[in-house]
Amino acid sequence: MNLGRARSAAPQATSSAVKSYYAKNPTKAQGGPVTEVNRDAEDLRKERAALNQDLDRTVAALTQAAAERERRAARLQQIDVALKAVSAVVSVAAPALVTYAASSQLSGELKLSAVLLAALAGVIANIQAVFRFQPEHVSNALDALELDEVRSQLEAAGQNAEKLGAVQGIRPLSDAIAIARHRLTEITVTRRRDRLLEARLRNRSNEPAVD
């Protein structure tokens, strides 16, 4: 009789011990549901970590692209201002030399200088028309401002994703990164290519016709 009771009590004790063990170790629960959930959570954490790395890389790329365009805009502005200053001086000096040469013994030398100055003014005007320093300066400055705006929007999206949490913030952050990368490519590659094509077509239209 005692032996029968002991045998019947043994499965109950084993069941209690198993339940106690899995209660203390939920990741090893029988049937696998908890293990699957934990594995999914680990995948989500890895995905979020990868997104954070993509966020940092995209922000760095936007910052670098904006800085490059700011430097290019400043350089083009300096060249444009210098050429305009030289052109203004030459445009005023050439007629003055011609006027002074009429009453000077060195009229030949002064006229030659006036011709050279007029030619220099024409060369400067052609350089400005071909390289379009002022429009390029404005375009690069606007691109830098737009890149800064995209970077600010992406950083704000990253902060909002942190507030949403590790899981809920994945989709909004992924979409924000994709949009920022698209804008970066559009500004730095597509728009630059379109400008080069436009300049090439403009130069071809200015070429003299060949009979």
N, CA, C and O of each residue as an XYZ file, in Angstrom:
844
protein
N       0.830     -1.207      0.000
C       0.000      0.000      0.000
C       0.859      1.250      0.000
O       0.633      2.173     -0.783
N       1.841      1.272      0.881
C       2.757      2.404      0.922
C       3.528      2.524     -0.377
O       3.820      3.625     -0.844
N       3.859      1.360     -0.964
C       4.595      1.372     -2.227
C       3.751      1.989     -3.343
O       4.268      2.722     -4.185
N       2.443      1.688     -3.344
C       1.551      2.264     -4.363
C       1.417      3.757     -4.211
O       1.423      4.501     -5.192
N       1.298      4.188     -2.973
C       1.229      5.633     -2.746
C       2.511      6.338     -3.194
O       2.472      7.430     -3.762
N       3.634      5.695     -2.929
C       4.919      6.292     -3.327
C       5.007      6.394     -4.835
O       5.492      7.387     -5.376
N       4.520      5.332     -5.525
C       4.572      5.360     -6.988
C       3.651      6.445     -7.565
O       4.006      7.112     -8.536
N       2.484      6.614     -6.969
C       1.555      7.635     -7.460
C       2.023      9.043     -7.137
O       1.710      9.989     -7.860
N       2.765      9.179     -6.060
C       3.263     10.503     -5.678
C       4.472     10.913     -6.491
O       4.759     12.103     -6.622
N       5.197      9.922     -7.048
C       6.430     10.226     -7.789
C       6.166     11.098     -9.010
O       6.882     12.081     -9.202
N       5.152     10.781     -9.867
C       4.913     11.658    -11.027
C       4.513     13.059    -10.616
O       4.879     14.024    -11.287
N       3.768     13.196     -9.524
C       3.361     14.524     -9.086
C       4.565     15.339     -8.642
O       4.659     16.531     -8.935
N       5.486     14.691     -7.931
C       6.692     15.396     -7.488
C       7.543     15.808     -8.678
O       8.098     16.907     -8.717
N       7.637     14.894     -9.658
C       8.421     15.216    -10.854
C       7.800     16.373    -11.616
O       8.505     17.268    -12.084
N       6.470     16.354    -11.740
C       5.783     17.432    -12.443
C       5.974     18.766    -11.743
O       6.169     19.798    -12.386
N       5.917     18.733    -10.409
C       6.125     19.973     -9.644
C       7.537     20.494     -9.821
O       7.751     21.700     -9.944
N       8.499     19.585     -9.833
C       9.892     20.004    -10.009
C      10.120     20.592    -11.393
O      10.838     21.581    -11.541
N       9.504     19.980    -12.415
C       9.657     20.487    -13.781
C       9.055     21.881    -13.912
O       9.652     22.778    -14.507
N       7.847     22.047    -13.339
C       7.212     23.357    -13.397
C       8.041     24.414    -12.686
O       8.169     25.542    -13.161
N       8.601     24.038    -11.547
C       9.442     24.980    -10.804
C      10.687     25.353    -11.590
O      11.118     26.506    -11.572
N      11.270     24.363    -12.289
C      12.496     24.615    -13.066
C      12.207     25.572    -14.223
O      12.954     26.522    -14.455
N      11.112     25.309    -14.947
C      10.804     26.154    -16.094
C      10.271     27.517    -15.674
O      10.359     28.484    -16.431
N       9.720     27.595    -14.470
C       9.318     28.899    -13.963
C      10.537     29.779    -13.701
O      10.495     30.993    -13.900
N      11.634     29.143    -13.246
C      12.877     29.871    -12.993
C      13.683     30.081    -14.276
O      14.540     30.963    -14.332
N      13.411     29.274    -15.310
C      14.157     29.358    -16.568
C      13.158     29.451    -17.728
O      12.957     28.468    -18.442
N      12.546     30.591    -17.922
C      11.495     30.705    -18.943
C      12.015     30.510    -20.359
O      11.256     30.108    -21.242
N      13.303     30.790    -20.595
C      13.831     30.636    -21.948
C      13.940     29.186    -22.360
O      14.146     28.894    -23.538
N      13.805     28.252    -21.396
C      13.902     26.830    -21.694
C      12.563     26.129    -21.511
O      12.514     24.922    -21.274
N      11.483     26.886    -21.622
C      10.170     26.311    -21.394
C       9.858     25.261    -22.451
O      10.343     25.323    -23.581
N       9.041     24.303    -22.056
C       8.682     23.238    -22.974
C       7.767     23.762    -24.067
O       7.025     24.722    -23.856
N       7.819     23.131    -25.238
C       6.934     23.487    -26.334
C       7.469     24.578    -27.226
O       7.017     24.703    -28.364
N       8.426     25.387    -26.756
C       9.109     26.351    -27.591
C       8.495     27.720    -27.750
O       9.171     28.561    -28.342
N       7.282     28.058    -27.289
C       6.740     29.397    -27.561
C       7.574     30.516    -26.956
O       7.831     31.519    -27.622
N       8.001     30.362    -25.709
C       8.784     31.416    -25.057
C      10.135     31.565    -25.719
O      10.628     32.679    -25.895
N      10.742     30.433    -26.091
C      12.036     30.474    -26.770
C      11.916     31.214    -28.088
O      12.802     31.989    -28.448
N      10.824     30.984    -28.817
C      10.620     31.668    -30.097
C      10.449     33.159    -29.898
O      10.974     33.953    -30.680
N       9.727     33.549    -28.873
C       9.531     34.969    -28.589
C      10.849     35.636    -28.250
O      11.131     36.742    -28.713
N      11.664     34.957    -27.433
C      12.954     35.526    -27.069
C      13.864     35.653    -28.281
O      14.611     36.623    -28.413
N      13.792     34.655    -29.171
C      14.615     34.732    -30.367
C      14.157     35.892    -31.248
O      14.995     36.603    -31.803
N      12.855     36.097    -31.388
C      12.347     37.223    -32.153
C      12.768     38.546    -31.527
O      13.121     39.484    -32.241
N      12.734     38.629    -30.218
C      13.159     39.848    -29.537
C      14.640     40.120    -29.790
O      15.043     41.268    -29.974
N      15.441     39.069    -29.796
C      16.867     39.240    -30.075
C      17.086     39.712    -31.506
O      17.948     40.555    -31.757
N      16.307     39.170    -32.452
C      16.405     39.619    -33.841
C      16.016     41.085    -33.967
O      16.645     41.835    -34.714
N      14.983     41.495    -33.239
C      14.563     42.886    -33.274
C      15.630     43.807    -32.697
O      15.859     44.903    -33.207
N      16.271     43.359    -31.641
C      17.350     44.172    -31.065
C      18.511     44.305    -32.045
O      19.107     45.376    -32.166
N      18.832     43.221    -32.742
C      19.908     43.288    -33.735
C      19.523     44.211    -34.888
O      20.345     44.985    -35.380
N      18.251     44.118    -35.314
C      17.798     44.980    -36.402
C      17.840     46.448    -35.995
O      18.213     47.311    -36.789
N      17.458     46.722    -34.765
C      17.480     48.104    -34.286
C      18.918     48.614    -34.177
O      19.197     49.769    -34.497
N      19.820     47.752    -33.729
C      21.228     48.149    -33.652
C      21.779     48.446    -35.047
O      22.522     49.411    -35.230
N      21.416     47.617    -36.031
C      21.864     47.861    -37.406
C      21.282     49.166    -37.947
O      21.964     49.908    -38.654
N      20.022     49.444    -37.614
C      19.412     50.700    -38.042
C      20.105     51.901    -37.413
O      20.285     52.928    -38.067
N      20.490     51.780    -36.158
C      21.210     52.874    -35.510
C      22.548     53.144    -36.196
O      22.964     54.295    -36.329
N      23.220     52.071    -36.631
C      24.463     52.251    -37.375
C      24.209     52.918    -38.718
O      24.959     53.804    -39.129
N      23.142     52.489    -39.407
C      22.785     53.132    -40.668
C      22.437     54.600    -40.454
O      22.763     55.454    -41.278
N      21.778     54.880    -39.350
C      21.439     56.270    -39.032
C      22.699     57.107    -38.868
O      22.791     58.205    -39.417
N      23.661     56.601    -38.122
C      24.911     57.344    -37.913
C      25.654     57.550    -39.230
O      26.178     58.633    -39.493
N      25.696     56.505    -40.052
C      26.400     56.638    -41.334
C      25.707     57.638    -42.253
O      26.370     58.423    -42.930
N      24.389     57.612    -42.279
C      23.655     58.533    -43.148
C      23.803     59.977    -42.675
O      23.971     60.886    -43.487
N      23.742     60.184    -41.364
C      23.945     61.537    -40.829
C      25.353     62.035    -41.158
O      25.530     63.195    -41.529
N      26.351     61.164    -41.024
C      27.721     61.554    -41.356
C      27.859     61.893    -42.833
O      28.539     62.857    -43.185
N      27.222     61.111    -43.703
C      27.290     61.378    -45.139
C      26.625     62.702    -45.491
O      27.140     63.457    -46.316
N      25.485     62.985    -44.871
C      24.802     64.258    -45.107
C      25.636     65.431    -44.618
O      25.718     66.461    -45.288
N      26.253     65.280    -43.460
C      27.099     66.353    -42.913
C      28.295     66.622    -43.816
O      28.631     67.775    -44.086
N      28.931     65.559    -44.277
C      30.093     65.715    -45.155
C      29.703     66.351    -46.489
O      30.399     67.238    -46.983
N      28.597     65.900    -47.067
C      28.155     66.461    -48.351
C      27.810     67.940    -48.210
O      28.139     68.738    -49.088
N      27.153     68.312    -47.120
C      26.814     69.714    -46.899
C      28.065     70.566    -46.732
O      28.136     71.676    -47.259
N      29.050     70.056    -46.003
C      30.294     70.800    -45.799
C      31.044     70.983    -47.115
O      31.605     72.050    -47.362
N      31.059     69.953    -47.962
C      31.730     70.062    -49.255
C      31.079     71.128    -50.127
O      31.771     71.898    -50.792
N      29.751     71.172    -50.125
C      29.073     72.166    -50.942
C      29.209     73.575    -50.373
O      29.217     74.543    -51.134
N      29.315     73.708    -49.079
C      29.571     75.022    -48.495
C      30.955     75.529    -48.891
O      31.118     76.703    -49.223
N      31.946     74.646    -48.854
C      33.304     75.054    -49.260
C      33.334     75.404    -50.745
O      33.963     76.385    -51.141
N      32.656     74.601    -51.564
C      32.631     74.884    -53.005
C      31.920     76.197    -53.293
O      32.361     76.972    -54.141
N      30.823     76.448    -52.590
C      30.100     77.702    -52.787
C      30.961     78.904    -52.400
O      30.962     79.919    -53.095
N      31.689     78.788    -51.295
C      32.558     79.890    -50.865
C      33.683     80.136    -51.879
O      34.021     81.282    -52.175
N      34.252     79.059    -52.401
C      35.330     79.198    -53.383
C      34.822     79.831    -54.677
O      35.481     80.707    -55.238
N      33.662     79.396    -55.152
C      33.093     79.971    -56.375
C      32.724     81.440    -56.184
O      32.873     82.248    -57.101
N      32.246     81.777    -55.001
C      31.914     83.174    -54.729
C      33.159     84.052    -54.757
O      33.121     85.164    -55.284
N      34.256     83.567    -54.199
C      35.503     84.335    -54.220
C      35.987     84.559    -55.652
O      36.412     85.659    -56.005
N      35.920     83.508    -56.475
C      36.346     83.644    -57.865
C      35.450     84.626    -58.606
O      35.933     85.458    -59.373
N      34.149     84.527    -58.376
C      33.207     85.413    -59.060
C      33.428     86.865    -58.675
O      33.400     87.747    -59.533
N      33.647     87.118    -57.397
C      33.880     88.495    -56.939
C      35.183     89.040    -57.528
O      35.239     90.195    -57.952
N      36.228     88.210    -57.553
C      37.507     88.664    -58.098
C      37.394     88.995    -59.582
O      37.908     90.020    -60.030
N      36.727     88.136    -60.344
C      36.577     88.387    -61.777
C      35.742     89.640    -62.037
O      36.053     90.425    -62.932
N      34.691     89.819    -61.258
C      33.863     91.007    -61.440
C      34.642     92.274    -61.104
O      34.474     93.296    -61.769
N      35.488     92.219    -60.084
C      36.290     93.393    -59.729
C      37.281     93.737    -60.835
O      37.427     94.901    -61.208
N      37.964     92.712    -61.360
C      38.922     92.956    -62.446
C      38.209     93.472    -63.680
O      38.690     94.386    -64.349
N      37.044     92.874    -63.984
C      36.292     93.309    -65.160
C      35.836     94.760    -65.023
O      35.858     95.511    -65.998
N      35.427     95.155    -63.826
C      34.989     96.537    -63.614
C      36.144     97.508    -63.808
O      35.990     98.550    -64.446
N      37.298     97.163    -63.257
C      38.467     98.033    -63.391
C      38.887     98.155    -64.850
O      39.174     99.250    -65.334
N      38.920     97.024    -65.545
C      39.336     97.025    -66.949
C      38.344     97.802    -67.809
O      38.749     98.545    -68.704
N      37.062     97.639    -67.547
C      36.046     98.325    -68.343
C      36.134     99.843    -68.189
O      35.832    100.578    -69.129
N      36.533    100.304    -67.042
C      36.683    101.743    -66.823
C      38.029    102.232    -67.346
O      38.112    103.334    -67.888
N      39.070    101.442    -67.195
C      40.412    101.881    -67.583
C      40.579    101.962    -69.098
O      41.256    102.866    -69.587
N      39.977    101.039    -69.854
C      40.182    101.035    -71.307
C      39.677    102.314    -71.972
O      40.436    102.911    -72.734
N      38.453    102.774    -71.736
C      38.023    104.045    -72.358
C      38.834    105.242    -71.869
O      39.080    106.183    -72.623
N      39.246    105.200    -70.599
C      40.046    106.314    -70.076
C      41.383    106.408    -70.801
O      41.861    107.506    -71.088
N      41.984    105.261    -71.095
C      43.258    105.276    -71.832
C      43.076    105.800    -73.251
O      43.914    106.546    -73.758
N      41.992    105.411    -73.879
C      41.729    105.902    -75.241
C      41.552    107.422    -75.234
O      42.070    108.110    -76.114
N      40.839    107.936    -74.269
C      40.625    109.384    -74.175
C      41.930    110.114    -73.901
O      42.196    111.160    -74.493
N      42.736    109.572    -73.015
C      44.013    110.220    -72.687
C      44.990    110.121    -73.841
O      45.811    111.019    -74.028
N      44.923    109.041    -74.627
C      45.866    108.861    -75.739
C      45.666    109.906    -76.821
O      46.600    110.192    -77.570
N      44.489    110.480    -76.926
C      44.228    111.478    -77.973
C      45.066    112.740    -77.787
O      45.373    113.430    -78.759
N      45.437    113.045    -76.549
C      46.205    114.267    -76.275
C      47.576    113.959    -75.707
O      48.181    114.824    -75.074
N      48.076    112.773    -75.910
C      49.364    112.388    -75.343
C      50.323    112.015    -76.451
O      49.925    111.533    -77.511
N      51.601    112.248    -76.182
C      52.621    111.872    -77.150
C      52.771    110.346    -77.237
O      53.256    109.822    -78.240
N      52.362    109.658    -76.203
C      52.459    108.190    -76.179
C      51.142    107.572    -76.617
O      50.706    106.560    -76.069
N      50.507    108.195    -77.618
C      49.181    107.736    -78.020
C      49.201    106.302    -78.534
O      48.261    105.547    -78.288
N      50.252    105.919    -79.241
C      50.322    104.554    -79.772
C      50.360    103.515    -78.666
O      49.618    102.534    -78.702
N      51.221    103.729    -77.684
C      51.325    102.781    -76.578
C      50.043    102.731    -75.750
O      49.613    101.667    -75.305
N      49.445    103.907    -75.555
C      48.219    103.935    -74.759
C      47.061    103.261    -75.484
O      46.247    102.574    -74.867
N      46.994    103.462    -76.797
C      45.933    102.803    -77.557
C      46.105    101.279    -77.527
O      45.137    100.528    -77.407
N      47.360    100.854    -77.640
C      47.612     99.408    -77.563
C      47.220     98.858    -76.197
O      46.653     97.770    -76.098
N      47.526     99.620    -75.139
C      47.132     99.183    -73.796
C      45.610     99.127    -73.667
O      45.058     98.219    -73.045
N      44.947    100.112    -74.264
C      43.484    100.127    -74.204
C      42.903     98.929    -74.932
O      41.930     98.330    -74.471
N      43.495     98.574    -76.072
C      43.022     97.408    -76.818
C      43.221     96.137    -76.009
O      42.349     95.269    -75.965
N      44.378     96.038    -75.369
C      44.661     94.850    -74.560
C      43.703     94.755    -73.367
O      43.245     93.668    -73.014
N      43.412     95.889    -72.762
C      42.480     95.875    -71.636
C      41.068     95.493    -72.085
O      40.362     94.751    -71.402
N      40.675     96.015    -73.245
C      39.355     95.650    -73.761
C      39.286     94.150    -74.062
O      38.281     93.492    -73.796
N      40.388     93.626    -74.626
C      40.429     92.183    -74.899
C      40.363     91.383    -73.606
O      39.697     90.350    -73.543
N      41.060     91.865    -72.567
C      41.020     91.186    -71.281
C      39.618     91.192    -70.698
O      39.177     90.199    -70.119
N      38.914     92.313    -70.852
C      37.529     92.382    -70.370
C      36.648     91.377    -71.103
O      35.774     90.754    -70.500
N      36.880     91.220    -72.401
C      36.114     90.238    -73.157
C      36.410     88.813    -72.723
O      35.508     87.979    -72.658
N      37.672     88.534    -72.428
C      38.049     87.192    -71.956
C      37.398     86.890    -70.618
O      36.894     85.788    -70.401
N      37.407     87.862    -69.723
C      36.783     87.664    -68.409
C      35.280     87.424    -68.556
O      34.711     86.573    -67.873
N      34.649     88.175    -69.445
C      33.213     87.987    -69.653
C      32.912     86.594    -70.194
O      31.931     85.967    -69.795
N      33.760     86.111    -71.105
C      33.562     84.765    -71.645
C      33.760     83.694    -70.568
O      33.018     82.713    -70.514
N      34.759     83.891    -69.718
C      35.006     82.933    -68.633
C      33.804     82.874    -67.695
O      33.375     81.798    -67.278
N      33.270     84.046    -67.374
C      32.091     84.075    -66.496
C      30.887     83.409    -67.158
O      30.099     82.741    -66.488
N      30.742     83.589    -68.463
C      29.600     82.994    -69.157
C      29.729     81.478    -69.248
O      28.728     80.766    -69.166
N      30.947     80.981    -69.416
C      31.144     79.538    -69.583
C      31.054     78.819    -68.237
O      30.338     77.827    -68.105
N      31.770     79.313    -67.259
C      31.839     78.616    -65.971
C      30.719     79.003    -65.013
O      30.476     78.295    -64.036
N      30.037     80.110    -65.276
C      28.862     80.498    -64.495
C      29.131     80.403    -62.987
O      28.464     79.660    -62.267
N      30.120     81.171    -62.535
C      30.541     81.092    -61.141
C      29.426     81.510    -60.182
O      29.218     80.870    -59.152
N      28.709     82.588    -60.523
C      27.672     83.052    -59.605
C      26.501     82.057    -59.511
O      26.100     81.719    -58.398
N      25.932     81.573    -60.639
C      24.859     80.579    -60.502
C      25.305     79.304    -59.795
O      24.547     78.721    -59.020
N      26.535     78.874    -60.063
C      27.035     77.672    -59.399
C      27.221     77.907    -57.899
O      26.971     77.022    -57.082
N      27.662     79.106    -57.559
C      27.794     79.443    -56.131
C      26.442     79.384    -55.439
O      26.323     78.826    -54.348
N      25.418     79.961    -56.072
C      24.073     79.967    -55.476
C      23.532     78.540    -55.377
O      22.938     78.171    -54.364
N      23.736     77.736    -56.428
C      23.223     76.366    -56.428
C      23.866     75.527    -55.333
O      23.177     74.779    -54.640
N      25.178     75.644    -55.173
C      25.863     74.873    -54.142
C      25.473     75.329    -52.747
O      25.364     74.510    -51.835
N      25.262     76.626    -52.574
C      24.829     77.122    -51.263
C      23.438     76.596    -50.917
O      23.182     76.212    -49.775
N      22.540     76.580    -51.904
C      21.199     76.053    -51.661
C      21.236     74.543    -51.391
O      20.489     74.041    -50.551
N      22.104     73.827    -52.103
C      22.240     72.389    -51.852
C      22.729     72.119    -50.433
O      22.260     71.190    -49.774
N      23.671     72.933    -49.966
C      24.188     72.758    -48.605
C      23.080     72.985    -47.576
O      22.971     72.241    -46.600
N      22.266     74.008    -47.796
C      21.150     74.263    -46.881
C      20.143     73.114    -46.900
O      19.621     72.726    -45.855
N      19.873     72.573    -48.083
C      18.914     71.474    -48.180
C      19.449     70.213    -47.510
O      18.700     69.489    -46.854
N      20.739     69.951    -47.674
C      21.342     68.790    -47.013
C      21.304     68.932    -45.497
O      21.056     67.960    -44.784
N      21.549     70.142    -45.008
C      21.449     70.381    -43.566
C      20.027     70.148    -43.069
O      19.818     69.619    -41.977
N      19.062     70.545    -43.879
C      17.666     70.334    -43.496
C      17.327     68.846    -43.444
O      16.655     68.389    -42.519
N      17.794     68.093    -44.440
C      17.554     66.645    -44.451
C      18.210     65.986    -43.243
O      17.627     65.098    -42.621
N      19.424     66.425    -42.915
C      20.115     65.861    -41.752
C      19.346     66.161    -40.460
O      19.210     65.291    -39.600
N      18.854     67.374    -40.328
C      18.084     67.730    -39.127
C      16.809     66.895    -39.024
O      16.450     66.438    -37.939
N      16.134     66.697    -40.142
C      14.917     65.882    -40.135
C      15.225     64.434    -39.758
O      14.459     63.800    -39.032
N      16.343     63.919    -40.251
C      16.702     62.535    -39.930
C      17.070     62.393    -38.459
O      16.697     61.408    -37.823
N      17.791     63.356    -37.916
C      18.128     63.303    -36.497
C      16.862     63.386    -35.637
O      16.756     62.705    -34.618
N      15.909     64.218    -36.048
C      14.639     64.292    -35.313
C      13.887     62.969    -35.393
O      13.275     62.543    -34.414
N      13.930     62.313    -36.563
C      13.285     61.002    -36.700
C      13.948     59.972    -35.802
O      13.272     59.110    -35.240
N      15.272     60.055    -35.661
C      15.966     59.141    -34.760
C      15.568     59.353    -33.312
O      15.412     58.386    -32.566
N      15.401     60.595    -32.908
C      14.968     60.883    -31.543
C      13.541     60.390    -31.305
O      13.241     59.859    -30.236
N      12.667     60.562    -32.285
C      11.301     60.066    -32.144
C      11.266     58.542    -32.067
O      10.466     57.969    -31.326
N      12.134     57.893    -32.832
C      12.194     56.429    -32.788
C      12.658     55.941    -31.419
O      12.201     54.901    -30.946
N      13.553     56.677    -30.786
C      13.980     56.310    -29.440
C      12.822     56.413    -28.452
O      12.697     55.599    -27.537
N      11.990     57.410    -28.646
C      10.829     57.564    -27.752
C       9.812     56.446    -27.967
O       9.158     56.011    -27.019
N       9.679     55.983    -29.203
C       8.709     54.928    -29.493
C       9.135     53.576    -28.938
O       8.292     52.717    -28.680
N      10.428     53.383    -28.755
C      10.910     52.120    -28.220
C      11.657     51.316    -29.267
O      11.692     51.668    -30.446
N      12.261     50.211    -28.797
C      13.114     49.412    -29.657
C      12.351     48.725    -30.771
O      12.899     48.506    -31.851
N      11.092     48.379    -30.526
C      10.303     47.639    -31.515
C       9.466     48.589    -32.362
O       9.535     48.543    -33.590
N       8.677     49.447    -31.723
C       7.785     50.327    -32.459
C       8.541     51.354    -33.300
O       8.014     51.861    -34.290
N       9.765     51.658    -32.905
C      10.511     52.675    -33.645
C      11.267     52.166    -34.846
O      11.890     52.954    -35.558
N      11.230     50.864    -35.093
C      12.008     50.300    -36.197
C      11.486     50.785    -37.545
O      12.252     51.286    -38.367
N      10.190     50.637    -37.769
C       9.626     50.993    -39.075
C       9.751     52.482    -39.378
O      10.202     52.828    -40.470
N       9.373     53.386    -38.461
C       9.541     54.819    -38.766
C      10.998     55.199    -39.019
O      11.284     55.998    -39.910
N      11.917     54.631    -38.242
C      13.324     54.964    -38.434
C      13.835     54.434    -39.769
O      14.594     55.113    -40.461
N      13.417     53.217    -40.131
C      13.830     52.657    -41.418
C      13.325     53.504    -42.576
O      14.059     53.749    -43.534
N      12.076     53.953    -42.496
C      11.528     54.806    -43.553
C      12.259     56.143    -43.623
O      12.536     56.647    -44.711
N      12.569     56.713    -42.468
C      13.268     58.006    -42.451
C      14.660     57.891    -43.057
O      15.091     58.785    -43.785
N      15.366     56.806    -42.766
C      16.694     56.603    -43.333
C      16.617     56.433    -44.841
O      17.445     56.978    -45.571
N      15.629     55.678    -45.315
C      15.473     55.470    -46.758
C      15.187     56.793    -47.471
O      15.747     57.060    -48.534
N      14.316     57.619    -46.889
C      14.002     58.917    -47.490
C      15.239     59.815    -47.508
O      15.504     60.488    -48.504
N      15.992     59.827    -46.417
C      17.196     60.669    -46.345
C      18.237     60.232    -47.366
O      18.880     61.076    -47.990
N      18.411     58.941    -47.545
C      19.368     58.455    -48.540
C      18.930     58.822    -49.952
O      19.755     59.178    -50.793
N      17.632     58.734    -50.205
C      17.120     59.121    -51.522
C      17.375     60.601    -51.792
O      17.798     60.977    -52.885
N      17.115     61.437    -50.784
C      17.366     62.872    -50.947
C      18.857     63.154    -51.138
O      19.231     64.019    -51.931
N      19.696     62.434    -50.423
C      21.139     62.616    -50.564
C      21.588     62.277    -51.982
O      22.358     63.024    -52.585
N      21.112     61.160    -52.512
C      21.462     60.783    -53.883
C      20.918     61.784    -54.891
O      21.584     62.118    -55.870
N      19.711     62.256    -54.645
C      19.097     63.218    -55.563
C      19.890     64.521    -55.616
O      20.086     65.091    -56.690
N      20.343     64.988    -54.463
C      21.039     66.277    -54.411
C      22.468     66.157    -54.919
O      22.929     67.013    -55.675
N      23.168     65.116    -54.516
C      24.598     65.012    -54.812
C      24.898     64.367    -56.154
O      25.958     64.620    -56.728
N      23.996     63.541    -56.672
C      24.277     62.809    -57.911
C      23.340     63.252    -59.032
O      23.783     63.763    -60.060
N      22.055     63.052    -58.822
C      21.092     63.320    -59.896
C      21.087     64.790    -60.285
O      21.148     65.121    -61.469
N      21.015     65.673    -59.297
C      20.949     67.100    -59.590
C      22.246     67.593    -60.222
O      22.218     68.423    -61.130
N      23.371     67.091    -59.749
C      24.659     67.474    -60.336
C      24.750     67.012    -61.784
O      25.246     67.745    -62.640
N      24.278     65.811    -62.063
C      24.300     65.299    -63.434
C      23.420     66.139    -64.343
O      23.794     66.429    -65.479
N      22.252     66.531    -63.849
C      21.353     67.358    -64.647
C      21.979     68.712    -64.957
O      21.800     69.242    -66.054
N      22.703     69.270    -64.009
C      23.361     70.565    -64.255
C      24.452     70.439    -65.298
O      24.602     71.312    -66.154
N      25.216     69.355    -65.232
C      26.263     69.154    -66.227
C      25.676     68.979    -67.618
O      26.202     69.517    -68.592
N      24.583     68.225    -67.713
C      23.934     68.058    -69.011
C      23.378     69.379    -69.524
O      23.460     69.665    -70.718
N      22.813     70.185    -68.629
C      22.291     71.485    -69.022
C      23.411     72.397    -69.516
O      23.249     73.098    -70.515
N      24.547     72.387    -68.815
C      25.675     73.210    -69.239
C      26.222     72.738    -70.586
O      26.608     73.556    -71.420
N      26.256     71.435    -70.797
C      26.751     70.918    -72.073
C      25.843     71.331    -73.226
O      26.315     71.727    -74.292
N      24.532     71.234    -72.998
C      23.586     71.650    -74.035
C      23.677     73.150    -74.295
O      23.560     73.593    -75.437
N      23.885     73.928    -73.243
C      23.988     75.376    -73.402
C      25.242     75.740    -74.181
O      25.209     76.641    -75.019
N      26.350     75.051    -73.916
C      27.581     75.327    -74.645
C      27.447     74.941    -76.116
O      27.975     75.623    -76.994
N      26.742     73.852    -76.376
C      26.537     73.452    -77.774
C      25.673     74.456    -78.522
O      25.902     74.733    -79.699
N      24.684     74.996    -77.832
C      23.813     75.987    -78.493
C      24.552     77.285    -78.772
O      24.169     78.030    -79.674
N      25.620     77.571    -78.004
C      26.389     78.796    -78.212
C      27.490     78.628    -79.246
O      28.105     79.611    -79.660
N      27.744     77.401    -79.666
C      28.789     77.170    -80.669
C      28.332     77.688    -82.025
O      27.163     77.536    -82.382
N      29.256     78.313    -82.801
C      28.864     78.819    -84.116
C      28.538     77.678    -85.067
O      29.160     76.617    -85.015
N      27.579     77.897    -85.918
C      27.168     76.875    -86.877
C      28.251     76.681    -87.931
O      28.895     77.639    -88.358
N      28.442     75.450    -88.338
C      29.448     75.107    -89.346
C      28.724     74.787    -90.635
O      27.884     73.888    -90.686
N      29.067     75.550    -91.704
C      28.426     75.318    -93.007
C      28.967     74.046    -93.649
O      28.549     73.684    -94.749
